[in-house]
Structures are given as C-alpha cells and as structure tokens.
Amino acid sequence: MSIIIKPIISEKATYLTDLRGQYSFLVDTKANKIQIKNAVEEAYGVKVADVKTMIYAPKVSSKFTKKGLRVGKTNKLKKAVIHLQAGEVIDVFAV
C-alpha cells in the first residue's frame, strides 16, 4: 500500500505552494513523518526539508428518516504539508 494517497489541489494549497514552496498531500493515517519524507523523495526525486502532519477526525452526521434515526460518519484523514529545500519544485500536474 502506498503512503501518499493523492496531492491536495485547493486554493489554500496552491497559495502555500506559490508563496512558501509547501506542498500538501493526503497520506496514510498510520504513516509517520520519516516514512512520508522518504515516500515523497522517492516519488518526486526532491529533497524534503520539513514535514508537518495533521489528523482530521471523522465527522459524524445524523438525520431523521421514515425508518428512524440514521447515523453515518466520514473516514479519518491525515494530511501532510511538505516543505522542500531551496530550489526544489514538484510538478503535481505532470503525469
């Protein structure tokens, strides 16, 4: 199983990339910072300076229907913000 699930493409992620050279990825929830750093370096061929991670808890929602109360939840997510060394660039749109 791959550690990097997908890059995050949003307004905030693009802003961080353009301004600070930081890239955002959704990663496996059980991966640590060292594994994430090694996976990014292998996948994109760049040198990683810093890795910051954050875990998003699952969101629980409930609604009333004809059959009663229905409760659902989303999956737990882990996001990694990668800061590259000076002069390094990742092209996330390349195939």
C-alpha positions as CSV (number, residue, x, y, z in Angstrom):
1,M,0.0,0.0,0.0
2,S,1.2,3.4,-0.9
3,I,1.9,6.0,1.8
4,I,1.0,9.0,-0.4
5,I,-2.7,8.8,-1.4
6,K,-3.0,12.0,-3.5
7,P,-1.9,15.6,-3.6
8,I,-4.3,18.2,-2.4
9,I,-5.3,20.8,-5.0
10,S,-7.2,23.7,-3.4
11,E,-6.9,27.5,-3.2
12,K,-5.0,27.4,0.1
13,A,-2.7,24.6,-1.0
14,T,-1.9,26.5,-4.3
15,Y,-1.3,29.6,-2.3
16,L,1.2,27.8,0.0
17,T,2.9,26.3,-3.0
18,D,3.4,29.6,-4.8
19,L,4.3,31.7,-1.7
20,R,6.3,29.3,0.5
21,G,7.1,26.2,-1.6
22,Q,5.0,23.9,0.6
23,Y,3.0,21.0,-0.9
24,S,0.0,19.3,0.7
25,F,-0.8,15.6,0.4
26,L,-3.3,13.2,1.8
27,V,-1.3,10.3,3.3
28,D,-1.9,7.0,5.1
29,T,-3.2,7.6,8.6
30,K,-0.6,5.1,10.0
31,A,2.4,6.7,8.3
32,N,4.9,8.7,10.4
33,K,6.9,11.8,9.3
34,I,10.0,9.8,8.3
35,Q,8.0,7.4,6.1
36,I,6.2,10.3,4.5
37,K,9.5,12.1,3.8
38,N,11.1,9.0,2.2
39,A,8.0,8.4,0.1
40,V,7.9,12.0,-1.3
41,E,11.7,11.9,-2.0
42,E,11.3,8.6,-3.9
43,A,8.2,9.5,-5.8
44,Y,9.2,13.0,-6.9
45,G,13.0,13.0,-6.7
46,V,13.3,16.0,-4.5
47,K,14.9,16.8,-1.1
48,V,12.4,17.4,1.7
49,A,13.4,19.9,4.4
50,D,10.4,19.6,6.8
51,V,7.2,17.6,7.2
52,K,4.2,18.7,9.2
53,T,1.2,16.4,9.7
54,M,-2.3,16.8,10.9
55,I,-5.1,14.3,11.6
56,Y,-8.7,15.1,10.8
57,A,-11.2,13.2,13.0
58,P,-14.2,11.6,11.3
59,K,-17.3,13.7,11.1
60,V,-20.5,12.2,12.4
61,S,-23.8,13.2,10.9
62,S,-27.4,12.0,11.7
63,K,-30.7,12.5,10.1
64,F,-34.3,11.5,10.8
65,T,-36.0,9.4,8.1
66,K,-39.2,7.3,7.9
67,K,-37.2,4.3,9.2
68,G,-35.9,6.3,12.2
69,L,-32.6,7.9,13.1
70,R,-29.7,7.2,10.6
71,V,-26.2,7.9,11.7
72,G,-23.2,8.0,9.4
73,K,-19.6,9.1,9.6
74,T,-16.8,10.0,7.2
75,N,-13.3,8.4,7.3
76,K,-10.4,9.7,9.4
77,L,-7.9,11.6,7.2
78,K,-4.2,12.5,7.6
79,K,-2.8,15.5,5.8
80,A,0.9,16.2,5.3
81,V,2.4,19.6,4.4
82,I,5.8,19.1,2.8
83,H,8.4,21.9,2.8
84,L,11.1,21.4,0.2
85,Q,14.7,22.6,0.3
86,A,15.6,25.8,-1.6
87,G,15.4,25.4,-5.4
88,E,13.3,22.2,-5.3
89,V,10.0,22.1,-7.2
90,I,7.3,19.4,-7.5
91,D,5.1,19.4,-10.6
92,V,1.9,17.8,-9.3
93,F,0.0,18.2,-12.6
94,A,2.6,16.1,-14.6
95,V,1.5,12.6,-15.4
